[in-house]
Amino acid sequence: MMKKCFFYIVFLFGYCISFAQQVPQYSNFLNNYFALNPALAGSNQCLNVKIGYRNQWVGFSGAPKTTFASFSSELKHKKIQTLRSKHGIGGYVESDEIGPFSRSTVYFGYAYHFPVSRGVTASIGVFGGISQLGVDATQILISDIDDPLINGTGKIFLIPDFSPGIFLNHDDWFAGYSIRQIMLNKWQRLIGSNNARNRFHHYLVGGKRFKTGTFNLVPAALIKFVGFSVPALDVNLTAELSKKFDIGLSWRNTDALVAMMNVKFLKFFSLGYAFDFTTSKINIASSNTHEFILSVSACPFNQKNSYICPVFQ
């Protein structure tokens, strides 16, 4: 009984500070923004592949663990390509575990990019796919043998999902908005209760590059909001020390201080790392989170004098 109570306390606390953790959160969102907004599909000219892992609240029993992978590429075809617009495609796979609950998502994405003024491009995109929800009640000590949660263990519960997004960008600034879980599916078949359901997850992002001559500063912010919870604000400040290396700091109003870095190597690869120092009451049991992102591009990273949009990494 104590194990069950402890889990529900943790799950409720996670709901208050992390949107019920219905969808994962990422600290280095500039390096993984395609995961949040399908309008970035095809933003880079060449195929771009990312794989990553996030271990949240290390050492905390039942804490979230997320594995993800994505690809994105400009869709090149003479009949559909023009000098003023382009099409992009991509895909995103995500596996998230929180205690006995698990969720796996497969998205396929499309985006249309078009100019709105000199140097400014707009894009609209959509993710479409399915999510698989599951629960392993054997990890929970249940005192009531008739608890409906028992009937949900081991079941495969597939639900459709869509995620639209819009994005505006210049070489030195960007802004975007997207929504996840637009279908609002209920969890009734999984846990035997009609009281739980998915919620809209809203993401609003913006940032700008300031050039100093020797290095660049990129302040950025991400607002995450879901109904019946406290909005979360991530504020980043990244220093681009060169085209191959940058470091940054971030503050999340609900949970953490974050140190980040990203390094490009061997022309086609980059490695990003984020370390979260927990500032909420969770730090009683765990004080840190680790996040890794490995990127591979089919084209060498930009070696020109000018910088590209900060989220096109």
C-alpha positions in Angstrom: 0.0 0.0 0.0 2.8 2.4 0.8 4.4 1.8 -2.6 1.1 2.6 -4.3 0.6 5.8 -2.2 4.1 6.9 -2.9 3.7 6.5 -6.6 0.5 8.5 -6.7 2.0 11.3 -4.7 4.9 11.4 -7.1 2.6 11.3 -10.1 0.4 14.1 -8.7 3.4 16.2 -8.0 4.7 15.6 -11.5 1.3 16.7 -12.8 1.5 20.0 -11.0 5.0 20.9 -12.3 5.3 19.1 -15.6 1.9 19.0 -17.3 1.1 15.6 -15.8 4.1 14.5 -17.8 1.6 13.4 -20.5 4.2 14.4 -23.0 8.0 14.6 -22.4 9.8 17.9 -21.8 13.2 18.8 -23.2 15.7 21.2 -21.8 17.7 21.8 -24.9 14.7 22.7 -27.0 16.6 24.8 -29.5 18.5 21.6 -30.5 15.4 19.5 -30.7 12.6 21.9 -31.6 11.3 19.6 -34.4 10.0 17.4 -31.6 7.7 20.2 -30.6 6.7 21.8 -34.0 6.2 19.9 -37.3 6.5 23.2 -39.2 10.3 22.7 -39.0 10.2 19.6 -41.3 12.6 20.3 -44.2 14.0 23.5 -42.8 17.5 22.3 -43.6 18.4 21.5 -47.2 19.8 18.1 -46.5 18.6 15.1 -44.5 19.0 15.6 -40.8 18.8 12.8 -38.2 18.7 13.1 -34.5 18.7 10.5 -31.7 18.5 11.3 -28.0 17.9 10.2 -24.5 16.6 12.0 -21.4 16.9 10.6 -17.9 14.9 12.9 -15.7 15.4 13.1 -11.9 18.2 10.5 -11.8 17.8 8.0 -8.9 14.1 8.8 -8.3 12.0 5.7 -8.4 9.6 5.8 -11.3 11.0 9.0 -12.8 10.5 9.8 -16.5 12.9 8.3 -19.0 12.6 9.3 -22.7 14.2 7.9 -25.8 13.6 9.7 -29.1 14.7 9.8 -32.8 13.8 12.0 -35.7 14.6 12.7 -39.3 13.8 15.7 -41.5 14.5 16.6 -45.1 13.6 19.1 -47.8 11.4 17.4 -50.4 13.2 18.0 -53.6 11.2 17.5 -56.9 11.3 19.7 -59.9 7.6 19.7 -60.4 6.8 21.0 -56.8 9.9 23.0 -56.1 10.0 26.8 -56.7 12.5 29.5 -55.9 10.1 31.0 -53.4 8.7 28.0 -51.6 9.6 24.4 -50.6 8.1 21.3 -49.0 9.5 19.3 -46.2 8.9 15.9 -44.7 10.0 14.2 -41.5 9.3 11.6 -38.9 9.5 11.5 -35.1 9.6 8.4 -32.8 9.3 8.8 -29.0 9.2 6.3 -26.1 8.4 7.7 -22.6 8.2 5.8 -19.3 6.9 7.1 -16.0 6.8 4.5 -13.3 4.3 1.8 -14.5 3.0 4.0 -17.2 4.5 3.9 -20.7 3.8 5.8 -24.0 5.2 5.3 -27.4 4.5 7.7 -30.3 5.2 7.5 -34.0 4.7 10.7 -36.0 5.0 11.5 -39.7 5.3 15.2 -40.6 4.9 17.5 -43.5 5.6 21.2 -43.8 5.2 23.9 -46.4 7.7 26.8 -46.4 7.1 30.1 -48.2 8.6 33.6 -48.0 6.5 36.5 -46.4 9.1 39.3 -46.8 12.7 39.7 -47.7 14.8 37.3 -45.5 11.7 36.1 -43.6 10.2 32.7 -44.2 7.0 31.2 -42.8 6.0 27.6 -42.6 3.0 25.5 -41.6 3.2 21.9 -40.7 1.4 18.9 -39.2 2.3 15.7 -37.4 0.0 12.7 -37.8 0.5 9.4 -36.2 -0.4 7.0 -33.4 0.4 6.6 -29.7 0.5 3.4 -27.7 -0.4 3.7 -24.0 0.3 1.0 -21.5 0.4 0.3 -17.7 2.1 -2.4 -15.8 0.1 -2.8 -12.6 2.6 -5.4 -11.3 4.8 -2.5 -10.4 2.1 -1.1 -8.0 1.0 -2.7 -4.7 -2.8 -2.6 -5.1 -4.8 -3.3 -2.0 -8.1 -3.8 -3.8 -8.2 -6.9 -6.0 -11.1 -5.4 -7.9 -9.1 -2.2 -8.8 -9.8 -1.5 -12.5 -6.2 -0.7 -13.0 -5.5 -4.5 -12.9 -7.6 -5.0 -16.0 -5.5 -2.5 -17.9 -2.1 -4.1 -17.4 -0.6 -5.8 -20.4 -3.1 -4.2 -22.8 -2.1 -2.5 -26.0 -4.0 0.7 -26.4 -3.5 2.6 -29.7 -4.9 6.1 -30.2 -4.6 8.5 -33.2 -2.9 11.8 -32.7 -2.3 15.0 -34.7 -0.1 18.0 -34.0 -0.3 21.2 -36.1 2.3 24.0 -35.9 3.4 27.3 -37.5 6.8 28.9 -37.6 8.4 32.2 -38.7 12.1 32.6 -39.1 15.0 34.8 -40.2 18.7 34.0 -40.0 18.8 35.9 -36.6 15.3 35.4 -35.1 12.4 33.0 -34.9 9.0 32.5 -33.5 6.6 29.5 -33.5 3.4 28.0 -32.0 2.3 24.4 -31.9 -0.2 22.1 -30.2 0.2 18.4 -29.2 -2.5 15.9 -28.4 -5.2 17.6 -30.4 -7.4 14.4 -30.4 -8.0 14.6 -26.6 -8.3 10.8 -26.3 -9.6 9.3 -23.0 -7.8 6.6 -21.0 -10.9 4.7 -20.1 -10.0 1.5 -21.9 -6.6 1.5 -20.2 -7.3 2.3 -16.5 -11.0 1.5 -16.3 -12.0 5.1 -15.5 -13.5 7.9 -17.5 -11.9 10.6 -15.4 -8.5 10.7 -17.2 -7.9 12.0 -20.7 -5.3 13.7 -22.8 -5.1 17.5 -22.8 -4.0 20.1 -25.3 -0.3 21.0 -24.9 0.5 24.4 -26.2 4.0 25.5 -27.1 5.0 29.1 -27.8 8.6 29.8 -28.7 10.7 32.8 -29.7 14.3 33.9 -29.8 16.8 36.3 -31.4 20.6 36.4 -32.1 22.7 39.3 -31.0 26.1 39.6 -32.6 29.0 41.1 -30.6 31.8 40.6 -33.1 33.7 37.9 -31.1 30.7 35.7 -30.2 26.9 35.7 -30.5 24.3 35.7 -27.8 20.9 34.0 -28.4 18.2 34.6 -25.8 15.2 32.4 -26.3 12.0 31.4 -24.4 9.6 28.6 -24.5 6.1 28.8 -22.9 4.4 25.4 -22.3 0.8 25.4 -21.2 -1.9 22.8 -20.5 -5.3 23.3 -19.0 -5.6 23.0 -15.2 -1.9 23.3 -14.6 0.6 26.1 -13.9 2.3 27.3 -17.2 6.0 26.5 -17.5 8.5 28.9 -18.8 11.9 28.0 -20.1 14.3 30.9 -20.6 17.6 30.2 -22.4 20.7 32.2 -23.0 23.1 30.6 -25.5 26.6 31.9 -26.3 27.7 30.9 -29.8 31.5 30.9 -29.4 32.1 29.6 -32.9 30.1 27.8 -35.6 31.2 24.5 -34.0 30.7 25.1 -30.3 28.2 26.9 -28.1 27.3 26.8 -24.4 24.2 28.0 -22.6 22.2 28.4 -19.4 18.5 27.9 -18.9 15.9 28.5 -16.1 12.6 26.6 -15.8 10.2 28.3 -13.5 8.7 25.1 -12.2 11.7 22.8 -11.8 15.3 23.5 -12.7 18.4 25.4 -13.6 20.1 24.0 -16.7 23.6 24.0 -18.2 23.9 23.2 -21.9 26.5 22.7 -24.6 26.6 21.7 -28.2 29.7 20.7 -30.3 30.0 20.0 -34.0 32.6 17.5 -35.1 33.7 15.5 -38.2 31.8 17.9 -40.5 28.5 15.9 -40.3 28.0 15.3 -36.5 27.0 17.3 -33.5 26.5 16.3 -29.9 24.3 18.2 -27.4 24.2 17.7 -23.7 22.0 19.3 -21.0 22.4 19.0 -17.2 19.3 20.0 -15.1 19.9 20.9 -11.5 16.5 20.3 -9.8 15.2 23.3 -7.8 11.7 22.0 -6.9 11.0 19.8 -3.9 11.9 16.7 -6.0 15.5 17.5 -5.1 14.9 15.8 -1.8 15.2 12.5 -3.8 17.0 13.6 -7.0 19.0 16.7 -7.8 19.8 16.2 -11.5 18.6 15.3 -15.0 20.7 14.3 -18.0 19.8 14.9 -21.7 21.8 13.8 -24.7 21.2 14.6 -28.4 23.3 13.2 -31.3 22.7 14.8 -34.7 23.9 13.6 -38.1 23.5 15.7 -41.3 23.9 14.5 -44.9 25.6 17.9 -45.7 28.6 19.4 -43.9 27.6 21.9 -41.2 27.5 25.6 -42.3 31.0 26.9 -42.8 30.0 30.3 -44.3 30.5 33.6 -42.7 26.8 34.0 -41.9 24.9 32.1 -39.3 21.6 30.2 -40.0 18.5 30.3 -37.8 19.5 29.1 -34.2 16.9 26.2 -34.3 18.3 24.8 -37.6 21.0 22.8 -35.9 
